């Protein structure tokens, strides 16, 4: 099975880029053309708790340094390959030591609230926006680089709320922010008027969280988002820590949302003793603005396509 999945991916890759070749000294490293881009392909079965486990060899990662490179993760039942630009995590890997076998242990958690990339002893990162060939195409043709708008704090809230609403969750936005939501960038949704009754005891704390997704049927919180546009990462983590201790739901996700340049600061702050003791450090995820933008674009496109298919079936 792993061989078939990798072969299928390579066949698709060669259709797009016929000059693909394997690099010497590795069974997992490939290069497009003469140094145009490098791809590190890893496969895993999906294990219990919906986890896929991968090992990234330090020696292989060294061969990606200084080159336009992609980390490609494949697993059973996957509809699209996960293609993560190595440059976004290069400094994190270079500052951490691998395990005794020379590999960095990482995991992928495919889930409805956003696929997560976990690096052992470092933290979690939302990578939902990387199920797209676009990231490889961007490396190869710089003229096609994604030009992301300079979003404000409230526009990021709007996009996160729209993603959750498209997934049919109830959406909580603080009352003070609702008039600032920007309906020019997404379809309008109606935020919840009140937090679920089970949050009454902690309403003062939770009502200040930037965005909360809530299961409409069970009133259980699905995901908490703190958007740190200009405020300290630490203050957002403190609010999420309170929410984590209050929510008491093993399935809830907790995410700090900020620009990509603050990713390393997130890692440092999350590993403070406060968050290690509470165990927030084991589950909190970093989500960058670009990923929010791509996630929203992808889910909006998919929703529009499904609506079109349903309309055709009814006609």
N, C-alpha and C positions, 0 to 999 in steps of 0.2 A: 504493500500500500504506500509507504513513504516514497519508494522509488517511482511509482506511478504518478503520484502527486507532483514530485519534483520534475519528472519528465514532461508532464502536461504544462507546468509552468515554463520550462525551458523552451518547449515548442512554441508557446505563445510569445515568449520573449524574442525568439529568433524570427518569428513572423514580423515583429515590429522592428527588430534590429538584426539583420542577417549576419553581421560581423561579430557576433558573440563568441567568445572562446574561453576555455577554462584556464585559470592561472596555474602555473607549475607549483607543486608543493602543497596543494590543498584540494580537497574534494568538494569544497563548498564555495570557492571564490571564482567569479567569472568577470570578464572584462568586455566592454563594448568598444569595438574599434581599437585604435592604438592609444589607450589611456583616456578615452572619452568619458567613461564612467565605469565604476566597479560595483559589483553586486555580491553580497554575502548571503547565501541561501541557507536557511535553517528550517527543519521540519520537526514537528512533535505530534504525538497522539494527544487527544483531549482526555484528561484524566478526571478523577472525581472532583466535585466542586467546580466543574467547568474550567479547568486550568490546563494550559499547555506549557510544558517545561522545555527550556532551551539552554544550551551551553555555548557561549561565545569565546572561542580561543583567543587568548591575548595575542598570540603570534599572527592570527588571521586579522585581528583588528589593526595591528601595526601596519599591515599591507594596505589598509584603507586610508591611513593618514596621508594627508597631502593630495588626495585624489577625490574628485566628485564621486561619492559613494552612497550606496543604499543598503540598509539592513532589511532583508526580505524574510518574513516569517510565514510559514505554511503549516496548516493543520487540517485534520479530517473535517469534512463538511463545510469548509470555507467557500464562500461564494466569490470573493475577490482576494488577491494577495495583499498582505500588509506590507507596505513599502515605506520605511522610515529613513529619512536622510541621516546618515551617520554623523554629519557635522553638528547636529542638534544635541548629540550626546557624547561627542568626542572628548570634551573636557571632563565630563563626569567619569567616563571610563579611565581616562589617563590619571585621574586623581585618586582612584580606588585600586586596591590590590585584588587580583583574582583569587579564586579558591586554590587549594593546594594542588589541584590537577591542572592549573594553568588556565582555567575557564572562568568567565564571569557567568554566574547563574542568574538567569532571567526567566520571567514567566509572562504569559499573555492570558488575560481574563476576558474572553468574549462575553459581553453582557449587554442587555438592552439599554442600560443607563450610560453606556459608553465603554468601548473596549479599553482595557488598561494594560500598560506595559510596566512590569515591576522589575526593578533591579535590586537584587539582594543587598541588604545593608545600606541602601540609598533611598529608595522610595518608589512611589507609583506616579505614572504619567498617563494622562488620557491621550489615546492615539486614534480615536474614532475617525479623525479627518485624514488618515493615511491609507485608507482602502481605495487607492486611486493610482493609476499609472502616471498621473499628472506630475507626481514628485520626481519620478525618474526623467520624464520629459523635460521638466524644468532644469535638471542638472545638465542635460544634453544640449538644450537650446535656450540660452539665457534670454533670448528675445521674448520667450514665452513665460518668463517668470510671473508668478502670481502677484498682482498688484492689489494688495489688500487695503481697503480704506482705513483711515485713521479713526477708529471707532472710539466713542466716549464710553464712560462707565455705564450710562443708562442704555446706550445702544447694545452693549454686550449683554446687559440684563434682558433687553428685548429679544435678542437672538436666542439666548438660553431658554427664555420662556416659550418662544415659538417652537423650539425643538421639542420641549416637553409636551406642549399642547398638541403637536403633530403626533406624538406618541400616545396621545389620549390621557395624559396625566392632568390632574388638577395643578394649577400653578399659583404659588404664593409669591407676591412681590410686596415689599413694604409699602404701606399706604403713602408715605411721603414721596415715593419714587414713581407712582403710577401715572401721574400727569406728565412725567418726563419720558415715558416710553415712546419710541420712535416707530410709528406705523408706516413710515416711508420705506423701511428696509425689510418689512415682513408683513404677513397677513395678521390682522388684529386677533387677539385672544382675550378672553375675560378672566382676569385673576380671581382667585378665591376671595370671597368677602371676609371670611373668617378662617383661622387655622382650625384643623380638626379638634374636636372636643377633648381628645386625649392630651392635647398640648396645653390645656388651660393653665395648669400649674406653672408652666415655664413660658407662657405666652410673651412676657416682657422681653425675654432673651431671644426667643426664636423669631419673633415678628421683625427683628432687625436683620435677619439673614437675607442676603441680596436676592436669592432665588431658591425656592424649594419646590421639588416635584413631589406630588402626593398621589398615591393610588386612590382613585375615586371610590372604588368598591370597599376597600378595607380601611381607608383613611391612614394607612401606613406611609411614612415618609420614604420616598425612593432615593432622592438625591438632594444634597445641600450644596449650594454654590456661594462662595464668597469672592466677589470681584474686587481685586486689589489694583485699581488703576493708578492711584498715587499714594494711597495709604500704605502703612507698613505691612509686610507679609505676616509679621508676628501677630498683629492685632486680628487679622483674619483667621489665623490658626487658633487663637484663643476663643473666638466666637464658634468656630467649628468644633473645638474641643468641648465647649459647653453643650452644643447640640448633640455631639456624640454621646456624652454622658447622660443626657436627658432622653434622647430618642430610644435608646435601649432596643434597637432593631438591627440584627446582624446583617440584614440585607441592604441597609441604607449605604449610600455612597457619599463621600465628603470630598469636595474639590475646591482648591484655591485656583482662581482664574486670573491670569496676569500676562504681561508680555514675556516673550521668550527669554529676554535678557535677565529676567529675575528668577529663572529656573534654579540656578545654583544657590541663590539666596534662600529659596524655598527649601532646598535640600539641607542647608546648614541649620535653618531655623527649626525644621521639622525634627531634626535629630537632637534637639535640646532635651534634657532630662524630663522636663514637664510632660512633653508629648510622648516620650518613651514610656514613662510610668503609666500614663492613661491608655497607652497602646494606640493612640491616634496615628502615631508614626507608621504603624503597620498597614493602615487602610486609607490614609489621606492621599489624594491624587493631585498632581499639577496639570492644569489644562491651559494651554496658551491661546491667545486671541486668534491666531491664524487657524488653529484647529477648530475653534468655535465657528469661525466663518465658513470653513470648508464643510464641517459637520452640518451646519444649517443649509448650505447650498445643496449638499448631497441628499439630505432627508427631504428637502422641499421638492427637489427634482423627482425623487422616487415617489413621493406622495402624489405629485401631479401626473406621473406616468400611470400609477395605479388608478387614479380617478378617471383618466382617459380610457383605460382598459375596461373599467366598469361601465362607463358610458357607452362604449362600443357594444358590450355584451347586452345592455338593456335596449339598445336600438334595434 
